[in-house]
Amino acid sequence: MHRRISMLREFSLPLILGILVALAWANFYPESYYHRNFDPLIGPLSCHFLTNDIFMVLFFGIAAVEITRSCLPGGDLYPIRKAVNPLLATLGGVVGPVVIYHGLNAIIGTPALRRGWGIPTATDIALAWLVARIIFGQRHPAISFLLLLAIVDDAVGLAIIALFYPDPHLPFRPHWLMLTILAVMIAYALRHLKVNSYWPYLLIGGTLSWIGLFKAHLHPALSLVFIVPFFPHARRERLHLFEEEAREHSAMSRFEGDWKIIVDFGLFMFGVVNAGVRFTSIGTATWLVLASLVIGKTSGIFIMGWLGQRLGYPLPSKVKTKELALIGLVAGIGLTVALFVAGEAFAEPVTQGAAKMGALCSAGCAVLAIILGRFAKVQRI
């Protein structure tokens, strides 16, 4: 039984199953899917809100654990100058799709489609993490590279929504971010006081950070990303045998151990809630979004990663040319995040549906990346 559960988690089968359920449900019973998603479930809170605004806080928290450890001595992103390269790649992963989108739109599109440039800028971190683990294995340095890139990428995507696709009824309120800053200060104080339980960080720091982002009208799913690095943890990633036990009792390790299995299986609901796209329309917006994700993301990340290395900011060990290209292709999986941005970019149903189809089809990057990874004989670790 333990082996079966491990296999389900390793290949993120709950997430894949959730996506398939959403696609079938949305296309065969669209009204039922919509109501189950957005009608109140617990008090005034809908399933959509509980999944995207609360559950995903834990998902990004677990991802922040992986990144924090990678930045420790002995980690794949240590010294800190190694983190510069994925940040430069993130810049390429945002600018590349925008350039491709506007370029193609000038050739085959219309002025009305210009608003869709923000759709291909973000990465579906949940699905990208899954695909990367299939290609590279659990412990490959490419995983840390991709996670840092994807989290910053999504943060940029959320900022684009706030600045360029504002809801007139929910304008950006930056003064509420002071609450998130306060949460970070409290987490720092707890760390200084040697509080070794993750619960005070989670309940006090995490809650204040969430409220700050929510009230600022930014997506609160990233709230724990600012808090997790302050969890007590080992001083370095690669430990001697006698240090392993100490790490397992740290707040960061206990947080990961307590919540990772819940997050892995909870991704089923993330797939159900976000992947329900109807196969109703394919248009120019479909090809603009799809090409921007596949070509723009891959080329932008590859070029900036290569340029960063030439400027003296090295790629992680075992990440060479082919691995960097595969990371770019995996990051081209926009899917759920791109679906969200598409809903903000276009109000007209036909155009919105066509743009969402492009985001949905970007899931093909997963299949292509896995095939190319096998063909290129990428070493799994």
C-alpha positions as a printed Julia matrix, in Angstrom:
381×3 Matrix{Float64}:
   0.0    0.0     0.0
   2.82   2.42    0.88
   4.46   1.76   -2.5
   1.19   2.48   -4.33
   0.68   5.73   -2.45
   4.28   6.76   -3.22
   3.73   6.06   -6.91
   0.53   8.13   -6.95
   2.39  11.04   -5.35
   5.55  10.77   -7.47
   3.65  10.97  -10.74
   1.01  13.41   -9.38
  -1.79  11.16  -10.57
  -4.34  12.99   -8.37
  -3.64  16.2   -10.3
  -3.91  14.47  -13.69
  -7.15  12.75  -12.64
  -8.55  16.08  -11.44
  -7.81  17.71  -14.8
  -9.52  14.87  -16.69
 -12.55  15.02  -14.41
 -12.8   18.79  -14.9
 -12.62  18.55  -18.68
 -15.31  15.85  -18.83
 -17.55  17.59  -16.29
 -17.28  21.04  -17.9
 -18.03  19.73  -21.39
 -20.86  17.3   -20.59
 -22.49  19.11  -17.65
 -21.3   22.76  -17.86
 -24.01  24.26  -15.67
 -23.46  21.69  -12.93
 -19.68  22.28  -13.11
 -20.06  26.03  -12.8
 -22.46  25.87   -9.86
 -20.39  23.3    -7.94
 -17.34  25.49   -8.49
 -18.69  28.9    -7.56
 -21.78  28.37   -5.4
 -21.25  28.71   -1.63
 -19.97  25.49   -0.09
 -18.92  26.4     3.47
 -20.75  29.53    4.55
 -20.15  32.12    1.82
 -16.98  30.37    0.62
 -17.05  28.5    -2.7
 -15.05  25.43   -3.67
 -13.1   27.65   -6.08
 -12.12  30.05   -3.28
 -11.27  27.3    -0.79
  -9.03  25.58   -3.33
  -7.26  28.5    -5.03
  -7.06  30.98   -2.17
  -6.58  28.7     0.84
  -5.39  25.21   -0.15
  -2.83  26.55   -2.64
  -1.2   28.49    0.19
   0.09  25.13    1.43
   1.22  24.09   -2.05
   3.32  27.22   -2.48
   4.56  26.79    1.09
   5.92  23.32    0.25
   7.52  24.74   -2.9
   9.13  27.45   -0.74
  10.64  24.7     1.44
  12.33  23.19   -1.62
  13.71  26.56   -2.71
  14.91  27.49    0.8
  16.84  24.25    1.13
  18.36  24.71   -2.3
  19.73  28.08   -1.21
  21.48  26.6     1.85
  25.21  25.73    1.77
  25.53  22.55   -0.26
  22.24  23.24   -2.06
  21.79  23.56   -5.8
  21.28  27.35   -5.64
  24.15  28.05   -3.22
  26.01  30.38   -3.22
  23.29  32.94   -3.77
  24.8   34.03   -7.08
  23.52  30.71   -8.46
  19.99  32.0    -7.85
  20.65  34.93  -10.2
  20.51  32.7   -13.27
  16.97  31.37  -12.67
  15.86  34.93  -11.94
  17.31  36.07  -15.26
  15.6   33.09  -16.88
  12.35  34.25  -15.28
  12.79  37.61  -16.99
  13.22  35.79  -20.29
  10.18  33.65  -19.5
   8.06  36.8   -19.14
   9.49  38.99  -21.91
   9.8   36.17  -24.48
   6.08  35.32  -24.59
   5.11  39.01  -24.68
   7.4   39.63  -27.68
   6.09  36.57  -29.53
   2.47  37.47  -28.72
   2.71  41.04  -29.99
   4.77  39.98  -33.01
   2.3   37.32  -34.09
  -0.68  39.53  -33.31
   0.72  42.18  -35.66
   0.76  39.55  -38.42
  -2.36  37.44  -37.89
  -4.29  39.16  -35.11
  -6.33  42.28  -34.5
  -6.03  45.32  -32.22
  -8.75  43.84  -30.01
  -6.46  40.9   -29.14
  -3.62  43.08  -27.81
  -5.0   42.79  -24.29
  -4.12  39.11  -24.21
  -0.36  39.65  -23.96
  -0.36  38.86  -20.23
  -1.92  35.4   -20.63
   1.28  33.49  -21.56
   3.53  35.15  -18.97
   2.8   32.78  -16.06
   3.63  29.09  -15.49
   1.34  26.42  -14.04
   3.7   25.52  -11.22
   1.71  22.48  -10.07
   1.75  20.73  -13.44
   5.25  21.95  -14.31
   6.59  20.51  -11.04
   4.98  17.18  -11.86
   6.43  17.03  -15.38
   9.87  18.12  -14.19
   9.94  15.29  -11.63
   9.03  12.8   -14.34
  11.81  14.07  -16.61
  14.58  14.84  -14.13
  13.69  12.79  -11.03
  13.03  14.03   -7.51
  16.49  15.41   -6.63
  17.82  16.88   -9.86
  19.08  20.49   -9.53
  16.8   21.38  -12.44
  13.83  21.02  -10.06
  15.04  23.81   -7.77
  15.84  25.98  -10.79
  12.34  25.49  -12.2
  10.58  26.03   -8.87
  12.31  29.36   -8.2
  11.63  30.43  -11.77
   7.97  29.37  -11.62
   7.19  31.0    -8.27
   8.7   34.34   -9.3
   7.01  33.9   -12.69
   3.62  33.48  -11.03
   4.27  36.46   -8.76
   4.97  38.56  -11.86
   1.78  37.18  -13.43
  -0.25  38.24  -10.4
   1.34  41.7   -10.5
   0.44  41.97  -14.2
  -3.19  41.18  -13.34
  -3.22  43.82  -10.62
  -1.57  46.53  -12.74
  -2.81  45.85  -16.28
  -6.09  43.97  -15.78
  -7.51  45.68  -12.7
 -11.02  44.96  -11.55
 -12.71  48.37  -11.29
 -14.64  47.05   -8.31
 -11.48  45.7    -6.61
  -8.63  48.17   -7.26
  -5.1   47.42   -6.06
  -4.62  48.7    -2.5
  -0.86  48.65   -1.78
  -1.11  49.98    1.79
  -2.45  46.58    2.89
   0.92  45.06    2.0
   2.23  46.6     5.22
   0.42  43.73    6.93
   2.44  41.23    4.9
   5.62  43.08    5.83
   4.54  42.91    9.49
   4.04  39.15    9.07
   7.62  38.8     7.81
   8.91  40.79   10.81
   6.97  38.55   13.2
   8.38  35.43   11.5
  11.87  36.88   11.88
  11.22  37.58   15.58
   9.94  34.04   16.15
  13.07  32.67   14.49
  15.24  34.94   16.66
  13.42  33.68   19.76
  14.23  30.08   18.64
  10.58  29.03   18.35
  10.95  25.56   16.83
   7.28  24.76   16.18
   6.02  25.79   12.76
   2.51  26.48   14.06
   3.15  30.06   15.36
   4.78  30.94   12.04
   1.85  29.4    10.17
  -1.01  30.78   12.27
   0.37  34.24   13.04
   2.76  35.06   10.21
   0.89  33.09    7.54
  -2.51  34.51    8.49
  -1.32  38.12    8.56
   0.5   37.67    5.25
  -2.64  36.13    3.71
  -4.86  38.97    4.92
  -2.39  41.57    3.64
  -2.3   40.1     0.14
  -6.06  39.45    0.07
  -6.93  42.96    1.2
  -4.46  44.41   -1.3
  -6.43  42.49   -3.96
  -3.44  40.31   -4.83
  -3.67  36.53   -4.91
  -3.07  35.29   -1.33
  -1.81  31.86   -2.44
   1.76  33.19   -2.18
   1.38  34.27    1.45
   3.54  31.47    2.94
   6.34  32.05    0.43
   7.36  35.06    2.55
   7.16  33.13    5.84
   8.6   29.65    5.18
  12.25  30.81    4.78
  12.14  31.87    8.45
  11.15  28.39    9.69
  14.03  26.94   11.74
  15.99  24.58    9.51
  19.38  22.95    9.1
  22.28  25.28    8.37
  23.18  23.45    5.21
  21.51  21.12    2.74
  24.02  18.28    2.57
  24.45  16.99    6.09
  26.64  14.46    7.82
  24.88  11.4     9.18
  24.87  12.7    12.74
  23.14  15.89   11.6
  20.26  14.21    9.78
  18.24  13.58   12.94
  18.51  17.24   13.94
  17.16  18.32   10.57
  14.23  15.91   10.76
  13.15  17.61   14.0
  13.38  21.15   12.61
  10.21  23.16   12.06
  10.74  23.22    8.29
  11.07  19.43    8.03
   8.05  18.81   10.24
   5.97  21.24    8.19
   6.95  19.44    4.99
   6.37  16.0     6.51
   2.96  16.92    7.94
   1.52  18.64    4.88
   3.2   17.28    1.75
   0.98  14.2     1.39
  -2.12  16.35    1.92
  -0.92  18.75   -0.75
  -0.05  15.96   -3.2
  -3.52  14.42   -3.0
  -5.26  17.78   -2.63
  -4.03  18.7    -6.11
  -6.93  16.58   -7.36
  -9.29  19.38   -6.34
  -6.96  21.99   -7.84
  -7.27  20.18  -11.18
 -11.04  19.84  -10.86
 -11.55  23.5   -10.0
  -9.23  25.06  -12.59
  -9.08  22.85  -15.68
 -12.77  22.89  -16.69
 -12.47  24.38  -20.18
 -15.13  23.73  -22.8
 -14.02  22.62  -26.26
 -16.26  25.19  -27.88
 -14.08  27.57  -29.86
 -10.71  27.79  -31.52
  -9.63  31.08  -33.03
  -6.72  33.43  -33.56
  -6.36  33.97  -29.82
  -5.81  30.22  -29.41
  -2.74  30.23  -31.65
  -1.39  33.48  -30.2
  -1.49  32.14  -26.64
  -0.22  28.68  -27.54
   2.7   29.92  -29.67
   3.66  32.48  -27.03
   3.78  29.8   -24.33
   5.58  27.15  -26.37
   7.99  29.31  -28.39
   8.21  32.44  -26.24
   8.71  30.68  -22.89
  11.19  28.13  -24.19
  13.32  30.59  -26.14
  13.14  33.36  -23.53
  14.23  31.13  -20.66
  16.91  29.41  -22.73
  18.4   32.66  -24.05
  18.46  34.43  -20.68
  19.78  31.33  -18.87
  22.56  31.01  -21.44
  23.28  34.74  -21.26
  23.37  34.64  -17.46
  25.99  31.91  -17.58
  28.06  33.96  -20.02
  27.84  36.92  -17.63
  29.28  34.82  -14.81
  26.11  33.58  -13.09
  26.37  29.8   -13.4
  23.63  27.29  -13.94
  23.23  24.64  -11.21
  25.39  21.54  -11.53
  24.04  18.96  -14.01
  21.98  21.65  -15.76
  23.49  21.94  -19.23
  22.13  23.08  -22.59
  19.59  20.3   -23.06
  18.34  20.53  -19.47
  17.94  24.31  -19.79
  15.94  23.9   -23.01
  13.69  21.31  -21.34
  13.15  23.61  -18.35
  12.0   26.33  -20.76
   9.62  23.94  -22.49
   8.19  22.68  -19.18
   7.67  26.28  -18.04
   5.57  26.75  -21.17
   2.77  24.81  -19.47
   0.48  27.75  -18.73
  -2.78  25.87  -18.28
  -4.54  26.86  -15.04
  -2.72  30.14  -14.35
  -3.06  31.21  -17.99
  -6.75  30.27  -17.84
  -7.15  32.62  -14.89
  -5.4   35.5   -16.7
  -7.45  34.86  -19.86
 -10.61  35.37  -17.84
  -9.29  38.75  -16.72
  -7.95  39.83  -20.13
 -11.04  39.22  -22.26
 -14.66  39.79  -21.3
 -16.12  38.78  -24.69
 -17.05  35.07  -24.38
 -15.89  33.87  -27.81
 -12.47  35.52  -27.57
 -12.08  34.44  -23.97
 -12.93  30.84  -24.89
 -10.44  30.85  -27.77
  -7.68  32.23  -25.51
  -8.47  29.61  -22.88
  -8.18  26.88  -25.5
  -4.63  28.09  -26.19
  -3.84  27.87  -22.51
  -5.36  24.4   -22.31
  -3.41  23.16  -25.34
  -0.16  24.3   -23.69
  -0.47  21.12  -21.61
   0.93  19.47  -24.74
   4.3   20.91  -23.66
   4.26  18.26  -20.94
   4.04  15.37  -23.39
   6.59  16.94  -25.73
   9.04  17.63  -22.89
   8.79  14.07  -21.55
   9.4   12.61  -25.01
  12.35  14.92  -25.69
  13.76  14.18  -22.24
  13.8   10.47  -23.0
  15.19  11.08  -26.5
  17.97  13.31  -25.1
  18.75  10.69  -22.42
  18.49  13.15  -19.54
  19.88  11.6   -16.37
  17.21  11.24  -13.67
  18.34  11.78  -10.08
